[in-house]
């Protein structure tokens, strides 16, 4: 879904108009772009993060996600603590965002101003300004934070004094824990709730 509320497949993104599919190439350090026609994959082209003849072990394209307007593609550079920003028309990298160790999941805010990145190795959630790539906030969660989803607004039962305007739900893979994170234009990220998921 365009609002990011539907769980995604890691390393796969679909353009807002549904006409292109972006697939990360892992150790090949590239992203393959497929056209979609009548529900079938068609022609493809490839965006290179590194030249094939210069590939190293640490060159690895991880998760991918798109800006809300589909004009920019964010690609996690898994072993180099950064996210590449590629122009989807040209495939050229136009920006590099420094982030945490082992960026695992990427999620763009629907307003297009922020990018959220989970750091698998650090157990943290990073918020970056898309405009200049700067780090707006870092929130410590639990070991191996993974999937993220976005929901607008907040439950009516929440404390009215809280100034956050929307929320992220983030899972931590090795803790059976779900984190609810409030997002505020003035306060940044706030850990609102920790939910322990007990299997019975």
C-alpha positions as CSV (number, residue, x, y, z in Angstrom):
1,X,0.0,0.0,0.0
2,X,1.1,3.6,-0.6
3,X,0.9,4.5,3.1
4,X,3.4,1.8,4.0
5,X,1.0,0.0,6.2
6,X,1.3,-3.3,4.3
7,X,4.3,-5.5,5.2
8,X,6.8,-5.6,2.4
9,X,9.2,-8.2,1.1
10,X,12.8,-7.2,1.9
11,X,14.7,-6.1,-1.1
12,X,11.6,-5.5,-3.2
13,X,9.7,-2.3,-4.0
14,X,6.9,-1.5,-6.4
15,X,6.4,2.0,-8.0
16,X,3.4,4.0,-6.9
17,X,1.8,3.5,-10.3
18,X,2.4,-0.2,-10.2
19,X,4.3,-0.2,-13.5
20,X,7.8,-1.0,-12.2
21,X,9.3,-3.5,-9.7
22,X,12.7,-2.9,-8.1
23,X,14.7,-5.9,-6.9
24,X,17.9,-5.6,-4.9
25,X,20.8,-7.7,-6.2
26,X,22.5,-8.6,-2.9
27,X,26.1,-9.4,-3.4
28,X,26.0,-8.2,-7.0
29,X,25.6,-4.7,-5.6
30,X,22.9,-3.7,-8.1
31,X,19.1,-3.2,-8.4
32,X,17.2,-4.7,-11.3
33,X,14.2,-2.7,-12.5
34,X,11.4,-4.7,-14.2
35,X,8.6,-3.1,-16.2
36,X,5.1,-4.5,-15.4
37,X,2.6,-5.1,-18.2
38,X,-0.8,-6.8,-17.7
39,X,0.4,-8.3,-14.4
40,X,3.6,-9.8,-15.9
41,X,7.2,-8.7,-15.6
42,X,8.6,-7.3,-18.9
43,X,11.8,-5.6,-19.9
44,X,14.4,-4.9,-17.3
45,X,17.4,-2.7,-16.7
46,X,20.0,-2.6,-14.0
47,X,21.2,0.2,-11.6
48,X,24.8,-0.4,-10.5
49,X,26.1,0.5,-7.1
50,X,29.6,-0.7,-8.0
51,X,31.2,-1.8,-11.3
52,X,31.2,-5.6,-11.7
53,X,35.0,-5.6,-12.2
54,X,35.6,-3.8,-8.9
55,X,33.1,-5.7,-6.7
56,X,34.3,-6.6,-3.2
57,X,32.9,-8.8,-0.5
58,X,31.6,-5.7,1.4
59,X,29.6,-4.5,-1.6
60,X,26.0,-5.6,-0.9
61,X,22.6,-4.1,-1.9
62,X,20.1,-4.8,0.9
63,X,16.6,-3.5,1.4
64,X,15.1,-1.0,-1.1
65,X,12.2,1.4,-0.8
66,X,10.8,4.3,-2.9
67,X,10.0,7.9,-2.1
68,X,6.3,8.5,-2.0
69,X,6.4,10.1,-5.5
70,X,8.5,7.2,-6.9
71,X,11.2,9.6,-8.1
72,X,13.9,8.3,-5.7
73,X,15.0,4.8,-4.8
74,X,16.6,4.2,-1.4
75,X,19.0,1.3,-1.3
76,X,20.6,-0.1,1.9
77,X,24.4,-0.6,1.5
78,X,24.5,-3.4,4.1
79,X,28.1,-3.5,5.1
80,X,29.0,0.2,4.7
81,X,26.7,2.0,7.1
82,X,24.9,4.0,4.4
83,X,21.9,4.3,2.2
84,X,22.2,5.2,-1.5
85,X,19.6,7.5,-3.0
86,X,19.1,6.8,-6.8
87,X,17.2,8.8,-9.3
88,X,14.7,6.3,-10.7
89,X,14.7,7.9,-14.2
90,X,18.5,7.6,-14.7
91,X,19.6,5.1,-12.1
92,X,22.3,7.5,-11.0
93,X,23.2,7.9,-7.3
94,X,22.4,11.5,-6.3
95,X,22.9,11.2,-2.6
96,X,24.5,9.1,0.1
97,X,23.0,9.0,3.6
98,X,25.2,7.9,6.5
99,X,23.3,5.6,8.9
100,X,23.8,2.9,11.5
101,X,25.6,-0.4,11.3
102,X,24.0,-3.1,9.1
103,X,21.0,-1.1,7.8
104,X,18.2,-3.7,7.6
105,X,14.9,-2.1,6.8
106,X,14.0,1.2,5.0
107,X,10.8,3.1,5.2
108,X,10.0,6.6,3.8
109,X,7.6,8.9,5.5
110,X,4.5,9.6,3.3
111,X,5.3,13.3,3.4
112,X,8.7,12.5,1.6
113,X,10.7,14.4,4.2
114,X,12.1,11.6,6.3
115,X,13.7,8.2,5.8
116,X,13.6,5.6,8.6
117,X,16.3,2.9,8.9
118,X,16.5,0.0,11.3
119,X,20.1,-0.9,12.3
120,X,20.2,-4.7,12.7
121,X,23.5,-4.7,14.5
122,X,22.9,-1.7,16.9
123,X,19.3,-2.4,17.8
124,X,18.3,1.1,16.9
125,X,15.9,3.1,14.7
126,X,17.4,6.0,12.7
127,X,15.4,9.0,11.3
128,X,17.2,10.9,8.5
129,X,16.2,14.1,6.8
130,X,15.8,13.3,3.1
131,X,16.7,16.9,2.1
132,X,20.3,16.7,3.3
133,X,20.8,13.2,4.6
134,X,21.4,14.4,8.2
135,X,20.4,12.3,11.2
136,X,17.4,13.8,12.9
137,X,17.0,11.2,15.6
138,X,18.2,7.8,16.9
139,X,16.0,5.6,19.1
140,X,17.3,2.5,20.9
141,X,14.9,-0.4,20.6
142,X,15.8,-4.1,21.0
143,X,18.1,-6.7,19.4
144,X,17.8,-7.0,15.6
145,X,15.0,-4.6,14.8
146,X,13.4,-5.7,11.5
147,X,10.1,-5.0,9.8
148,X,8.5,-1.5,10.1
149,X,5.0,-0.3,9.2
150,X,3.5,3.2,9.2
151,X,0.1,4.2,10.5
152,X,-1.2,7.8,10.4
153,X,-2.6,9.4,13.5
154,X,-2.8,7.8,16.9
155,X,-5.4,5.9,19.0
156,X,-7.9,8.2,20.7
157,X,-7.1,6.5,24.0
158,X,-3.6,7.9,24.0
159,X,-2.5,10.7,26.4
160,X,-3.7,14.0,24.8
161,X,-0.5,15.7,26.1
162,X,1.6,13.6,23.7
163,X,2.5,15.8,20.7
164,X,3.3,13.1,18.2
165,X,1.2,12.9,15.0
166,X,1.7,9.4,13.6
167,X,3.4,6.2,14.5
168,X,5.7,3.4,13.5
169,X,5.5,-0.2,14.6
170,X,8.9,-2.0,14.6
171,X,9.6,-5.6,15.4
172,X,12.7,-6.9,17.1
173,X,13.5,-10.3,15.7
174,X,15.2,-12.0,18.6
175,X,13.1,-10.6,21.5
176,X,9.5,-11.4,20.6
177,X,8.9,-7.6,21.1
178,X,6.9,-5.1,19.1
179,X,7.7,-1.4,19.6
180,X,5.2,1.5,19.0
181,X,7.1,4.7,18.1
182,X,5.4,8.1,18.0
183,X,6.6,10.6,15.5
184,X,6.5,14.3,16.1
185,X,7.6,17.3,14.1
186,X,8.8,19.0,17.3
187,X,10.0,16.1,19.4
188,X,11.2,13.6,16.8
189,X,10.8,9.9,17.8
190,X,9.3,8.8,21.1
191,X,9.0,5.2,22.3
192,X,5.3,5.0,23.2
193,X,4.8,1.4,24.0
194,X,6.6,-1.9,24.2
195,X,4.5,-5.1,23.6
196,X,5.9,-8.5,24.5
197,X,4.6,-11.1,22.1
198,X,4.4,-14.4,24.1
199,X,3.9,-17.6,22.1
200,X,1.6,-20.1,23.7
